[in-house]
């Protein structure tokens, strides 16, 4: 039989003695237990904070719902008044004497002047007109004819130019007139 010889080069110290005695495993167990205990405490704190946030969120949602229901009540009242105002505006625009105005302009139509735009402003009573004539005499005749209309008051030539891009060099002109029958001054 052979004998094994255990040779240690380190000096005999209390640490080495404890290592041989299994104290290291005890220390490691204590450290592991501290880590587990720390994790349990951490998870408990996180759960408490999460629960507090959930309760606060629920309270905020209840307040938001209460505000929304109050806002809906306010919006209904506001929308009713704005709807009424819109209906009044539409009714007043429909009650304007459109037929008279359109018949008057139709009576002045000719093959010498092309009416390109006809934009009545129902708030101010101003009618903006864009038309095109072959020459300045036709333009002048058209404006003089419009001045004779009873539904038109205070007609002005605001802009005119020769359209050089077309072969016949027509004159494009813009007018502003006041719709006398619908908007008393």
C-alpha atoms as a printed R data frame, in Angstrom:
    type eleno elety resid chain resno       x       y       z
1   ATOM     1    CA   UNK     A     1   0.000   0.000   0.000
2   ATOM     2    CA   UNK     A     2   1.063   3.379  -0.795
3   ATOM     3    CA   UNK     A     3   0.751   6.286   1.435
4   ATOM     4    CA   UNK     A     4  -0.119   9.727   0.124
5   ATOM     5    CA   UNK     A     5   1.709  12.590   1.490
6   ATOM     6    CA   UNK     A     6  -0.061  15.941   1.683
7   ATOM     7    CA   UNK     A     7   2.416  18.744   1.147
8   ATOM     8    CA   UNK     A     8   1.344  22.282   1.975
9   ATOM     9    CA   UNK     A     9   3.584  25.183   1.135
10  ATOM    10    CA   UNK     A    10   1.378  27.802   2.807
11  ATOM    11    CA   UNK     A    11   2.026  28.611   6.442
12  ATOM    12    CA   UNK     A    12  -0.542  27.388   8.940
13  ATOM    13    CA   UNK     A    13  -3.018  30.257   9.499
14  ATOM    14    CA   UNK     A    14  -6.460  30.452  11.040
15  ATOM    15    CA   UNK     A    15  -8.000  31.136   7.601
16  ATOM    16    CA   UNK     A    16  -6.657  27.927   6.193
17  ATOM    17    CA   UNK     A    17  -7.933  26.088   9.168
18  ATOM    18    CA   UNK     A    18 -11.401  27.530   8.699
19  ATOM    19    CA   UNK     A    19 -11.359  26.677   5.001
20  ATOM    20    CA   UNK     A    20 -10.651  23.118   5.813
21  ATOM    21    CA   UNK     A    21 -13.413  23.107   8.371
22  ATOM    22    CA   UNK     A    22 -16.147  24.101   5.851
23  ATOM    23    CA   UNK     A    23 -16.717  27.622   7.089
24  ATOM    24    CA   UNK     A    24 -16.590  28.880   3.533
25  ATOM    25    CA   UNK     A    25 -19.733  27.012   2.699
26  ATOM    26    CA   UNK     A    26 -21.434  28.528   5.728
27  ATOM    27    CA   UNK     A    27 -20.342  32.054   4.719
28  ATOM    28    CA   UNK     A    28 -21.507  31.509   1.155
29  ATOM    29    CA   UNK     A    29 -24.857  30.313   2.458
30  ATOM    30    CA   UNK     A    30 -25.207  33.456   4.603
31  ATOM    31    CA   UNK     A    31 -24.351  35.690   1.625
32  ATOM    32    CA   UNK     A    32 -26.863  33.867  -0.590
33  ATOM    33    CA   UNK     A    33 -29.508  34.199   2.106
34  ATOM    34    CA   UNK     A    34 -28.841  37.977   2.334
35  ATOM    35    CA   UNK     A    35 -29.188  38.316  -1.443
36  ATOM    36    CA   UNK     A    36 -32.478  36.403  -1.462
37  ATOM    37    CA   UNK     A    37 -33.773  38.465   1.453
38  ATOM    38    CA   UNK     A    38 -32.775  41.681  -0.383
39  ATOM    39    CA   UNK     A    39 -34.625  40.541  -3.518
40  ATOM    40    CA   UNK     A    40 -37.747  39.710  -1.517
41  ATOM    41    CA   UNK     A    41 -37.704  43.168   0.078
42  ATOM    42    CA   UNK     A    42 -37.122  44.810  -3.341
43  ATOM    43    CA   UNK     A    43 -40.023  42.928  -4.955
44  ATOM    44    CA   UNK     A    44 -42.265  43.854  -2.019
45  ATOM    45    CA   UNK     A    45 -41.394  47.557  -2.424
46  ATOM    46    CA   UNK     A    46 -41.970  47.411  -6.186
47  ATOM    47    CA   UNK     A    47 -45.395  45.833  -5.593
48  ATOM    48    CA   UNK     A    48 -46.312  48.568  -3.116
49  ATOM    49    CA   UNK     A    49 -45.251  51.328  -5.533
50  ATOM    50    CA   UNK     A    50 -47.099  49.632  -8.413
51  ATOM    51    CA   UNK     A    51 -50.254  49.316  -6.305
52  ATOM    52    CA   UNK     A    52 -50.042  53.012  -5.369
53  ATOM    53    CA   UNK     A    53 -49.608  54.006  -9.024
54  ATOM    54    CA   UNK     A    54 -52.562  51.849 -10.071
55  ATOM    55    CA   UNK     A    55 -54.778  53.455  -7.424
56  ATOM    56    CA   UNK     A    56 -53.657  56.931  -8.512
57  ATOM    57    CA   UNK     A    57 -54.286  56.050 -12.163
58  ATOM    58    CA   UNK     A    58 -57.788  54.812 -11.321
59  ATOM    59    CA   UNK     A    59 -58.516  58.031  -9.429
60  ATOM    60    CA   UNK     A    60 -57.264  60.133 -12.370
61  ATOM    61    CA   UNK     A    61 -59.399  58.150 -14.814
62  ATOM    62    CA   UNK     A    62 -62.470  58.717 -12.658
63  ATOM    63    CA   UNK     A    63 -61.735  62.453 -12.558
64  ATOM    64    CA   UNK     A    64 -61.183  62.502 -16.345
65  ATOM    65    CA   UNK     A    65 -64.489  60.706 -16.923
66  ATOM    66    CA   UNK     A    66 -66.265  63.189 -14.660
67  ATOM    67    CA   UNK     A    67 -64.707  66.087 -16.624
68  ATOM    68    CA   UNK     A    68 -65.674  64.484 -19.939
69  ATOM    69    CA   UNK     A    69 -69.292  64.123 -18.882
70  ATOM    70    CA   UNK     A    70 -69.307  67.768 -17.737
71  ATOM    71    CA   UNK     A    71 -67.680  68.804 -21.030
72  ATOM    72    CA   UNK     A    72 -70.256  66.832 -23.041
73  ATOM    73    CA   UNK     A    73 -73.037  68.670 -21.249
74  ATOM    74    CA   UNK     A    74 -71.305  71.990 -21.941
75  ATOM    75    CA   UNK     A    75 -70.554  70.988 -25.556
76  ATOM    76    CA   UNK     A    76 -74.223  70.096 -26.113
77  ATOM    77    CA   UNK     A    77 -75.269  73.540 -24.959
78  ATOM    78    CA   UNK     A    78 -72.494  75.191 -27.001
79  ATOM    79    CA   UNK     A    79 -73.142  73.061 -30.077
80  ATOM    80    CA   UNK     A    80 -76.862  73.804 -29.863
81  ATOM    81    CA   UNK     A    81 -76.200  77.532 -29.826
82  ATOM    82    CA   UNK     A    82 -73.588  77.249 -32.589
83  ATOM    83    CA   UNK     A    83 -75.989  75.068 -34.611
84  ATOM    84    CA   UNK     A    84 -78.702  77.642 -34.124
85  ATOM    85    CA   UNK     A    85 -76.330  80.399 -35.227
86  ATOM    86    CA   UNK     A    86 -75.370  78.346 -38.285
87  ATOM    87    CA   UNK     A    87 -79.006  77.770 -39.149
88  ATOM    88    CA   UNK     A    88 -79.748  81.478 -38.796
89  ATOM    89    CA   UNK     A    89 -76.819  82.295 -41.108
90  ATOM    90    CA   UNK     A    90 -77.938  79.759 -43.720
91  ATOM    91    CA   UNK     A    91 -81.548  80.955 -43.528
92  ATOM    92    CA   UNK     A    92 -80.514  84.583 -43.944
93  ATOM    93    CA   UNK     A    93 -78.401  83.676 -46.973
94  ATOM    94    CA   UNK     A    94 -81.246  81.691 -48.506
95  ATOM    95    CA   UNK     A    95 -83.637  84.580 -47.945
96  ATOM    96    CA   UNK     A    96 -81.534  86.935 -50.064
97  ATOM    97    CA   UNK     A    97 -83.095  87.891 -53.428
98  ATOM    98    CA   UNK     A    98 -80.862  85.592 -55.467
99  ATOM    99    CA   UNK     A    99 -83.380  85.279 -58.288
100 ATOM   100    CA   UNK     A   100 -83.460  89.026 -58.897
101 ATOM   101    CA   UNK     A   101 -79.680  89.266 -58.902
102 ATOM   102    CA   UNK     A   102 -79.162  86.344 -61.290
103 ATOM   103    CA   UNK     A   103 -81.946  87.518 -63.642
104 ATOM   104    CA   UNK     A   104 -80.419  91.003 -63.725
105 ATOM   105    CA   UNK     A   105 -76.986  89.679 -64.672
106 ATOM   106    CA   UNK     A   106 -78.494  87.258 -67.157
107 ATOM   107    CA   UNK     A   107 -80.290  90.167 -68.848
108 ATOM   108    CA   UNK     A   108 -76.902  91.842 -69.469
109 ATOM   109    CA   UNK     A   109 -75.199  88.760 -70.875
110 ATOM   110    CA   UNK     A   110 -74.003  88.936 -74.455
111 ATOM   111    CA   UNK     A   111 -71.687  87.129 -76.793
112 ATOM   112    CA   UNK     A   112 -69.258  90.068 -76.615
113 ATOM   113    CA   UNK     A   113 -68.361  89.687 -72.912
114 ATOM   114    CA   UNK     A   114 -67.614  86.429 -71.148
115 ATOM   115    CA   UNK     A   115 -68.445  86.328 -67.456
116 ATOM   116    CA   UNK     A   116 -65.618  84.260 -65.880
117 ATOM   117    CA   UNK     A   117 -66.304  84.704 -62.149
118 ATOM   118    CA   UNK     A   118 -69.272  85.898 -60.164
119 ATOM   119    CA   UNK     A   119 -68.616  85.939 -56.395
120 ATOM   120    CA   UNK     A   120 -71.194  87.605 -54.157
121 ATOM   121    CA   UNK     A   121 -70.129  88.014 -50.514
122 ATOM   122    CA   UNK     A   122 -73.256  87.431 -48.468
123 ATOM   123    CA   UNK     A   123 -71.757  89.095 -45.398
124 ATOM   124    CA   UNK     A   124 -70.805  92.438 -46.936
125 ATOM   125    CA   UNK     A   125 -72.986  92.600 -50.043
126 ATOM   126    CA   UNK     A   126 -69.970  93.100 -52.318
127 ATOM   127    CA   UNK     A   127 -70.040  91.255 -55.631
128 ATOM   128    CA   UNK     A   128 -66.708  90.539 -57.300
129 ATOM   129    CA   UNK     A   129 -66.888  89.966 -61.013
130 ATOM   130    CA   UNK     A   130 -64.201  88.817 -63.449
131 ATOM   131    CA   UNK     A   131 -65.034  89.066 -67.144
132 ATOM   132    CA   UNK     A   132 -63.336  89.179 -70.520
133 ATOM   133    CA   UNK     A   133 -64.129  91.345 -73.553
134 ATOM   134    CA   UNK     A   134 -62.618  91.535 -77.040
135 ATOM   135    CA   UNK     A   135 -61.858  95.240 -76.748
136 ATOM   136    CA   UNK     A   136 -62.175  98.216 -74.404
137 ATOM   137    CA   UNK     A   137 -65.406  99.457 -76.038
138 ATOM   138    CA   UNK     A   138 -67.176  96.167 -75.238
139 ATOM   139    CA   UNK     A   139 -65.815  96.299 -71.675
140 ATOM   140    CA   UNK     A   140 -67.092  99.851 -71.209
141 ATOM   141    CA   UNK     A   141 -70.517  98.984 -72.665
142 ATOM   142    CA   UNK     A   142 -70.813  96.018 -70.295
143 ATOM   143    CA   UNK     A   143 -69.944  98.162 -67.245
144 ATOM   144    CA   UNK     A   144 -72.413 100.880 -68.310
145 ATOM   145    CA   UNK     A   145 -75.108  98.248 -68.749
146 ATOM   146    CA   UNK     A   146 -74.476  96.894 -65.246
147 ATOM   147    CA   UNK     A   147 -74.735 100.414 -63.797
148 ATOM   148    CA   UNK     A   148 -78.320 100.562 -65.081
149 ATOM   149    CA   UNK     A   149 -79.365  97.490 -63.069
150 ATOM   150    CA   UNK     A   150 -81.516  98.217 -60.024
151 ATOM   151    CA   UNK     A   151 -79.923  95.450 -57.943
152 ATOM   152    CA   UNK     A   152 -76.423  96.880 -58.456
153 ATOM   153    CA   UNK     A   153 -75.122  99.976 -56.778
154 ATOM   154    CA   UNK     A   154 -71.706 101.639 -56.923
155 ATOM   155    CA   UNK     A   155 -69.897  99.501 -59.511
156 ATOM   156    CA   UNK     A   156 -66.129 100.015 -59.870
157 ATOM   157    CA   UNK     A   157 -63.478  98.745 -62.249
158 ATOM   158    CA   UNK     A   158 -60.740  97.437 -59.943
159 ATOM   159    CA   UNK     A   159 -58.349  95.841 -62.452
160 ATOM   160    CA   UNK     A   160 -57.943  95.269 -66.174
161 ATOM   161    CA   UNK     A   161 -55.235  93.837 -68.407
162 ATOM   162    CA   UNK     A   162 -54.721  92.695 -71.962
163 ATOM   163    CA   UNK     A   163 -54.282  88.940 -72.149
164 ATOM   164    CA   UNK     A   164 -51.232  88.778 -74.423
165 ATOM   165    CA   UNK     A   165 -51.086  84.996 -74.283
166 ATOM   166    CA   UNK     A   166 -54.189  84.693 -76.490
167 ATOM   167    CA   UNK     A   167 -54.334  85.461 -80.202
168 ATOM   168    CA   UNK     A   168 -57.201  87.996 -80.151
169 ATOM   169    CA   UNK     A   169 -55.681  89.927 -77.190
170 ATOM   170    CA   UNK     A   170 -58.856  90.040 -75.075
171 ATOM   171    CA   UNK     A   171 -59.151  92.373 -72.101
172 ATOM   172    CA   UNK     A   172 -59.679  90.667 -68.764
173 ATOM   173    CA   UNK     A   173 -61.207  92.962 -66.172
174 ATOM   174    CA   UNK     A   174 -62.367  92.808 -62.576
175 ATOM   175    CA   UNK     A   175 -65.288  94.699 -61.084
176 ATOM   176    CA   UNK     A   176 -66.662  95.258 -57.620
177 ATOM   177    CA   UNK     A   177 -70.307  96.107 -57.186
178 ATOM   178    CA   UNK     A   178 -72.559  96.566 -54.203
179 ATOM   179    CA   UNK     A   179 -75.658  94.377 -54.025
180 ATOM   180    CA   UNK     A   180 -78.187  97.110 -53.327
181 ATOM   181    CA   UNK     A   181 -81.355  95.067 -53.000
182 ATOM   182    CA   UNK     A   182 -80.079  92.733 -50.306
183 ATOM   183    CA   UNK     A   183 -77.911  94.948 -48.123
184 ATOM   184    CA   UNK     A   184 -79.265  98.374 -47.277
185 ATOM   185    CA   UNK     A   185 -76.581 100.910 -46.507
